[in-house]
Amino acid sequence: MAAVAFGPASAALAGPVTVAGRERASQLPYTDPNQAGLLTLCDVALKPITHGLVTTKPFVWRVVSSAPAPRGYFARGAKATLFAYQPRPFTPPGAWSGISLAPATYYSNRLHPMAQFTPIDLPLTQMTLQFPPIWHDLIQLRLYLSVPNAPMLTRGYAAAAIQVQGNTWTLVQGGHASCTSGRAIAEEVVLHMPGASGTPKPAATGSSLSPSPGPSSGASTGPASSPLAGSSAVPTAATRPSSTGAAAAAFGIVALVIIGVVSGGFIWRRRRRTTG
């Protein structure tokens, strides 16, 4: 489903454009007044990455924001979600079309919100097929923050810009935050979705992500905590459905059925003997 945000359309984008780790004096063809920081893209080894294939699944392993979560957006249940948008000329950034690239992520570091991908997340082609890059072949990535009982924060976000040419993408604006500046756990892992844990597999045609074993989104990151709330941001065992409890309930129901059948048979036989 496309997610579109609206906002003002003027102001200059600060800082030089980063191309494959090198700074250049050229600027992006658009300005985004709602951008407050930059995103670092990370591979399966949690190292910065600047290029890849649009067919790689998932698109990247992690993104890290250089902009901290504002007051009120780092409480229990705080999450971050990565969106991709289609820059269009003569159109304000708030009116661009876009989609979310993966479900939300619980994160531990307020200074560096991050989104975590899993092996079941889709490649960048989910964006390029729905909204092909038309303005200098660019796609803008945005990290939106959210907390329970509050609207998603669609202003003051960290962003990055990538250029898609053919079957490859290249980072043209990005940050330099550490890929290991905090812990992150995808909502898919919390919900125990099949295939969400483990490392992503490179696409059959090759991948810019390292195929070597990397950290598991469920094992190495661990539950993310929110210091401002003083408790875990990830739903605990007390709030998640318990498989043990479900099994016990099922066993109890079966036992009641068996007891009912045995008791009914005993009463039936007793009545039959009395009648005879």
N, C-alpha and C positions, 0 to 999 in steps of 0.2 A: 504494500500500500504506500502510495506516495505521501510524503510528509512535507508540507510547505509552511515556512515561517514568513512573517511579514515584518518589515522594519524600514527605517529611513534609508535613503539612497545616496547620501553624500558623505564625504570625509575621505581622507587619504589613507592608504595602507602604509604603515610604517615599516621600515627595515628593507634591506635588499632581498632579492629573490635567491633562494638556495637551489642550486642545480647540482645533483649528484654530490652533495657535500661541499661544493665550491660556491662562494658568493659572487654574484654578478651585479652590475649596476642597474640592469634593466628591471623594470617593474611589471607586475601583472597588468593585463589590459583592463581590469576592473578594480574597484575599491569597495571594501566591505566595512562599514562603520561599526558593525556589531562584533567584529573580530577583536578579541582581547589577548590572544596568545597564539602559539604555534604548536603543531602536533608533530611528535616524533613517531615514525613508523618502525616497527620491530619485527624481526624474523623469528623463526622457531627456536633459535639459540638465544633469543632476547638480545640481539645486537641490532643497531640501527640499519635500516635498509632503504635504498634510494631508487630501486627499480625492480621490475618483476613482470610476470605474465598475467594477462587479464583472466586467464583460465585457471590460475593456481587456486586451489581450494584448501584452506580459506585464503582470502585476499592477502591478509597479513596475520601475524600471530598476536600482536598487541599494538595499541597506540597510546601515547603518553602525552598529557597536556602540560604546557609550560605555565598555564594560568591556573591559580588556585581556585578551589570551590568557594564562592562567596558565602557570607553569613546566611545561615538558614538552609544551605544546600549541602551540609555535611553532617547529617544526623543519622540516627538509626534507620537503616534501609536505604541509604544514599546510593544512587547508581549512576552510571554513565553509559551513553549509547552513541555509537558512531553512525553518522548519516553522510550520504553523498549527494551533491547537488550539481545541477547542470547550469553553468554560467551562460547567460544570454545577453547579447548587446542590447542597449537601450531598455534594459529591464533591471530594476533594483534587486539586489541579492535576496531581499526578503520575499520576493515573488518568484524565485527560481523553483523549479520542480526537483524533487529528490526522493530518496528512499532510505530506510535504515538498512545497514549492511549486516547487522547481527543483533540478537537480543541484548538486553541490558547487562551490565557488569557491576558487581559490588567491588569497591576499591578501598584501600586502607590509608592512603596518604592524601590528606586534604590539599597539600601544595601541588600535587601532581595526580589529578584524576586520570583514570585510564580505562580503556575498554579492552577486554580479552576475547579472542576468537577461539573457536574449537573446531575439530575436524569435520563437524557436520554443518558448519557455516558455508555459505555459497561464495563463489569467486566473484571478481569485479564485473564479470559479464552480466550479472543480475542488474547492474546499473547501466552499463553501456547498451544493453539491448532495449531497455525501457526508455532511457533518456540519453541517446548518443551525444557525446561531446561535440558541440558545434562551434564554439568560440575558441579559436586557437587550440582546439582539441583538449580543452581543460575540463577537469572535474574538481570541484571543491569538496573537501572533507571537513565535517564539523563534529565536535564532540559536545553533545547536549547532556546536561545534568538534570537529575530528578530526585525528589524525596517524596515519601508518602504524604498525602493530603496537601499537595502543592502542585501547581502547573509546571510542566517541563520548562527549564530555563533555556530560552532560545535567543538570548542576548548575552554579550560578553563571553562568548565561547572561544575556545582554541580551534584553529583551523589549519589546514594544509591544502596545497594545490598540486595535482598531478596532471601530467600530459599523457594522453593515450594516442599512440600511433601504431596502427596495425594490431598486432597481438601483444604489445608490450606497453607498460606504463612507466613513467619516469617522474620522480619527485622534482617539482620546480619551486616549491616553497614549503619549508618544513623547519622543525625545531631541532634542538640538540639536548633534550632532556634524557636522563638515563632510563633505559628500558627496565631497569631493576630498582627504580626509586620507590617502589611500593609493591604490595600484593594485590592480586586481582583474581576474582573467580566469577566465571560466566554464570548467568542465571540458568543456562541449560545444565550446567554441572550440579547446581543446587537442586534442580528438579529431577536429577538422575535421568536425563534424556539419553536413550541408547546412542552410543558412539560419541558422546560429548567429551568424555575423558580420553586422555592420551595425546599423542602428537599428531599434527596434520600430515597427510601424505601428499608428496609432490604430485602435480598433474602428470598424466601419461606422456605429455609432450615435453616435459622438462619444467623446471621451476627455479626461480631465483631464490626461493627459500631453501635453507640447508636441509637436506634429507637425513642428516645424522640425528640420533636420538636427542630430544630436547625435553624441557620441563613439561610435565603434564598439567593441564589446567586444573585438575582436581587434586593432584598430589603435592606439587611443589609450591603452589601459591597459597593454599590454605585459606581458612576463613578470613575475610577482610574485616577489620574493626574500625569503629568510628570513635576517636578519642573525645570528640565533643559530646558524644552521647554516653560515653563511659561503658559501652557494651558492644557486642558484636553486631555488625551491620548485616551479616548473613543470617537468614532464618536458622534457628537452632533446631536440635532434635526435638525439643519440646513443641515447636511450632510446625514441624514438618510431619506428614503422615508417617507412622511407624509401621514397617513391614512386619515386625514381631507382633505388634498389637493386632494387626489385621489378621495374621495367621491364628492368633489365639482366639479371636472372635469367630473365625470360620470354624475352628475346632469345636468351640462351644456349641455352635448351631448344629453341627453334625451330631454331637453327643446328645443334644436334646431330641433330635429326630429319632435316633436309635432307641433312646429310652422310651419315647412315645410309642414306637412300633412294638417293642418288647412288652410294655405294659398293656397295650391294646390286645395283643395276642394272648396274654395270660388271662385277662378278663373274659375274652371270647371263649377260651377253652373251659374256664370255670363255669360259665353260664351253660355251655353245652353239656357238661357232666351233670349239672343240676337239672336240666330239662330231661335228660335221659333217665 
